[in-house]
Amino acid sequence: MLSILHSADWQIGKPFARVQDPDKRARLRQTRIDCIARIGDRAQEQAASLLLVAGDLFDSPTPSSSDVSAVCQAIGRLQIPVLVIPGNHDHGAAGSVWHQAFFQAEQQRRAPNLQVLLERKPLVLQQAIVLPCPLLRRHESDEPTAWIRDLDWSELPSDRPRLLLAHGSVQGFGADDLDADEENPASDRNRLRLDPSLVDLVDYVALGDWHGMKQVNAKSWYSGTPEPDRFPRNADYQGAQVLAVQVSRGGMPQVHPVATGALHWLHQRVEFKQPEDLKRLELLLQEHLGDEPGQHLLLLEESGSLSYEAHQRYGALLERLEAQLLRLKRRGRCGLAADVGELDQLTSRADDPLIASVARGLQADLDNREMPPQQRALLHQALAELHRCVGI
């Protein structure tokens, strides 16, 4: 049995443009580079002989020199050979990083164990036969695995595992399986045809492109990205790992994930119906975030409404989260809905008749049931601001 690690979609240099704080963006980028050392630790623990990276090692075909140097240094510290194919983000067209003199010099100097496979032809190793399907442009017009069907296997050793390495999408998954969201749109480009006539020829298919772990068939797997870059869409989503694979010629591969991620991407839904819901949310976040909120990113899906006073407390909570988290992404909306006591306090201010008069006017407008929702929301905001200013 040959022991390998399968990884993909490191996307070193990803800009994280939707994170506003430049220090936090830098932290997110550095964590992806630091993950390479954790992958090396897993390789030693699993006694792996090879590390396969199925595309998108870099986020761009022209990464910065500092990223190139840092990656080569990190890979060079690993104790095993690292085989990489270009993906759609770091494709192998002329002028891309793989052809640049700086990368080639850094690879030779810092990472002699790194081999970038730019040709669709077998690589015969002592332990295995690797069948690379690199993307030579962002969107390929031909099917990347087609060349394997025309191989003359009699010219290759018959006693070594055959490892297919490819980057792209496959047919047969439902909409819920598409690893995409509004920030990471799905694409049907670079479609791979993994039919039985191809899969039967090989012993393991290491795939990249989808960022969650997914098994396609008995021999074909997406490893997912070792350090996640998006919020999970459902409870079954699995990121932050590489795949440890035991494979032999003619046998079925044995595959299991091993964790590599350092950051936590959390998805929390909350519906506000009463002020107590806010307290429950605070306790839940404290349980999830613990004492290290700087290791977390949070997608908060909001619905419902809170009273004016509770909404102020919610705003203070959000301010703290913005400061502490690497990212707070909000989806939906928490509306305003004054309780009877809050309106009475505003409209019955004998010592402040001007405030009371303004509040009664706003309340009278709110009593108009035919008022459009957007205008009603503005009136609630005005009353909430009035409530805040008078310090009730």
Long-range contacts (C-beta under 8 A, 24 or more apart in sequence): 1-246, 1-247, 1-248, 1-251, 1-254, 2-49, 2-50, 2-127, 2-128, 2-161, 2-246, 2-247, 2-248, 3-46, 3-47, 3-48, 3-49, 3-244, 3-245, 3-246, 4-48, 4-49, 4-50, 4-51, 4-52, 4-128, 4-163, 4-204, 4-244, 4-245, 4-247, 5-39, 5-42, 5-43, 5-46, 5-48, 5-50, 5-51, 5-52, 5-242, 5-243, 5-244, 5-245, 5-258, 6-52, 6-54, 6-204, 6-206, 6-221, 6-223, 6-242, 6-243, 6-245, 7-39, 7-51, 7-52, 7-53, 7-54, 7-223, 7-226, 7-242, 7-243, 8-53, 8-54, 8-55, 8-56, 8-87, 8-167, 8-206, 8-207, 8-208, 8-209, 8-222, 8-223, 8-224, 8-225, 9-54, 9-55, 9-56, 9-87, 9-208, 9-209, 9-211, 9-223, 9-224, 9-225, 10-35, 10-36, 10-53, 10-56, 10-57, 10-58, 10-225, 10-226, 10-227, 11-56, 11-57, 11-58, 11-59, 11-89, 11-225, 11-229, 12-57, 12-58, 12-59, 12-63, 12-67, 12-70, 12-71, 13-58, 13-59, 13-60, 13-63, 13-64, 13-67, 14-59, 14-229, 15-59, 16-229, 16-327, 18-183, 18-327, 18-329, 19-326, 19-327, 24-326, 24-327, 27-326, 28-263, 28-326, 31-227, 31-262, 31-263, 32-227, 33-67, 33-70, 33-71, 33-74, 34-262, 35-226, 35-227, 35-260, 35-261, 35-262, 36-71, 36-74, 36-75, 36-78, 37-74, 37-77, 38-226, 38-260, 38-262, 39-78, 39-226, 39-242, 39-260, 40-77, 40-78, 40-79, 42-242, 42-244, 42-258, 42-260, 43-78, 43-79, 43-80, 44-79, 45-258, 46-244, 46-258, 48-80, 48-244, 49-80, 49-81, 49-127, 50-80, 50-81, 50-82, 50-83, 50-125, 50-127, 50-128, 50-163, 51-78, 51-80, 51-81, 51-82, 51-83, 52-83, 52-130, 52-163, 52-165, 52-206, 53-82, 53-83, 53-84, 53-85, 53-208, 54-85, 54-87, 54-165, 54-166, 54-167, 54-206, 54-207, 54-208, 54-209, 54-223, 55-84, 55-85, 55-86, 55-87, 55-88, 55-89, 55-90, 55-134, 55-135, 55-166, 55-167, 55-208, 55-209, 56-87, 56-88, 56-89, 56-90, 56-167, 56-208, 56-209, 57-84, 57-87, 57-90, 58-89, 58-90, 58-97, 59-89, 59-90, 60-89, 60-90, 60-97, 61-86, 61-89, 61-90, 61-91, 61-93, 61-95, 61-96, 61-97, 61-138, 62-95, 62-96, 62-97, 63-90, 63-97, 65-102, 68-97, 68-102, 68-103, 68-106, 69-106, 69-110, 71-111, 72-103, 72-106, 72-107, 72-109, 72-110, 72-111, 72-114, 73-110, 73-111, 75-110, 75-111, 75-113, 75-114, 76-110, 76-111, 76-112, 76-113, 76-114, 78-113, 80-113, 81-113, 81-115, 81-125, 82-111, 82-113, 82-114, 82-115, 83-115, 83-117, 83-123, 83-130, 83-132, 83-165, 84-114, 84-115, 84-116, 84-117, 85-116, 85-117, 85-132, 85-133, 85-134, 85-135, 85-165, 85-166, 85-167, 85-208, 86-116, 86-118, 86-134, 86-135, 86-136, 86-167, 87-135, 87-167, 87-208, 87-209, 88-135, 88-138, 88-139, 88-167, 88-168, 88-187, 88-189, 88-190, 88-209, 89-138, 91-135, 91-136, 91-137, 91-138, 92-118, 92-134, 92-135, 92-136, 92-137, 93-136, 93-137, 93-138, 117-165, 120-144, 120-147, 121-147, 122-151, 122-156, 124-156, 124-157, 124-160, 125-160, 127-160, 127-161, 128-160, 128-161, 128-162, 128-163, 128-247, 129-156, 129-157, 129-160, 129-161, 129-162, 129-163, 130-163, 130-165, 131-162, 131-163, 131-164, 131-165, 131-202, 132-165, 133-164, 133-165, 133-166, 133-167, 133-192, 134-167, 135-167, 135-168, 135-190, 138-189, 139-189, 139-190, 140-168, 140-189, 140-190, 143-191, 143-192, 143-193, 144-168, 144-190, 144-192, 145-192, 145-193, 145-194, 145-198, 146-193, 148-198, 148-201, 148-202, 149-197, 149-198, 149-201, 151-201, 153-201, 158-249, 159-249, 160-249, 161-203, 161-204, 161-247, 161-248, 161-249, 162-201, 162-202, 162-203, 162-204, 162-249, 163-202, 163-203, 163-204, 163-206, 163-247, 164-198, 164-202, 164-204, 164-205, 164-206, 165-206, 166-192, 166-205, 166-206, 166-207, 166-208, 167-207, 167-208, 167-209, 168-192, 168-207, 168-209, 169-209, 169-210, 170-194, 170-207, 170-216, 170-220, 172-216, 173-214, 176-233, 176-234, 177-214, 179-210, 179-211, 179-212, 179-230, 181-230, 181-231, 181-233, 183-230, 184-211, 184-229, 184-230, 194-220, 203-247, 203-248, 203-249, 203-250, 203-251, 203-253, 204-245, 204-247, 204-253, 206-243, 206-245, 211-239, 212-237, 212-238, 212-239, 213-238, 213-239, 213-241, 213-243, 213-257, 215-255, 218-252, 218-253, 219-252, 219-253, 221-245, 221-255, 226-260, 226-261, 227-260, 227-261, 227-262, 227-263, 228-261, 228-263, 228-265, 230-265, 231-265, 231-266, 231-267, 231-297, 231-299, 231-329, 232-265, 232-267, 233-267, 239-265, 262-295, 263-295, 263-296, 263-297, 263-326, 264-295, 264-296, 264-297, 265-296, 265-297, 265-299, 266-296, 266-297, 266-298, 266-299, 267-298, 267-299, 267-301, 268-298, 268-299, 268-300, 268-301, 269-301, 269-303, 270-300, 270-301, 270-302, 270-303, 270-304, 271-303, 271-304, 272-302, 272-303, 272-304, 272-305, 272-306, 272-310, 272-314, 272-334, 273-304, 275-306, 275-307, 275-309, 275-310, 277-304, 277-306, 278-306, 278-310, 278-313, 278-314, 278-317, 281-317, 282-317, 285-321, 289-324, 289-325, 293-321, 293-324, 293-325, 294-324, 294-325, 294-326, 295-326, 296-325, 296-326, 297-325, 297-326, 297-327, 297-328, 297-329, 298-325, 298-327, 298-328, 298-329, 299-329, 299-330, 299-331, 300-328, 300-329, 300-330, 300-331, 301-331, 301-332, 302-330, 302-331, 302-332, 302-333, 302-334, 303-332, 303-333, 303-334, 304-334, 304-335, 305-334, 305-335, 305-336, 305-337, 306-334, 306-335, 306-336, 306-337, 307-336, 307-337, 307-338, 307-339, 307-342, 308-336, 308-338, 308-342, 308-383, 308-384, 308-387, 308-388, 309-342, 309-387, 309-392, 311-336, 311-384, 312-384, 312-388, 335-377, 335-380, 336-377, 336-380, 336-381, 336-383, 336-384, 337-380, 338-380, 338-383, 338-384, 338-387, 342-387, 342-392, 343-383, 345-387, 345-392, 346-383, 346-386, 346-387, 346-390, 346-392, 349-390, 352-390, 355-386, 355-390, 358-386, 359-383, 359-386, 362-386
